[in-house]
């Protein structure tokens, strides 16, 4: 009988997320940036925190933070955006896993007002 290894990465990557990159375009008003599709990747998404805070002008906002584990790649940048279930998450940090060198941990946050 096959016993699934807890370190097996392929069995844990069960969410398909989209990576978008900001691309510089020249317009008649000057330089602007536009989000373009870059690629789709498989990921393991772990919720970290969800906070509701008071903002300016008697408004409230929630801030959701996630830990996202993906296969190791060199082309993900901190300026990229991650689209998870039609919501845009900004990358806070990209941390390589030094014990198991086959994966990256990405910390991302969503701020909804």
Buried (B, 14 or more C-beta within 10 A) or exposed (E): EEEEEEEEBEEBBEBEBBBBBBEEEEEEEEEEEEEEEBEEBBBBBEEEEEEEEEEEEEEEEEEBBBBBBBEEEEEBEEEBBBBBEEEBBBBEEBEEEEEEEEBBBBBBBBBEE
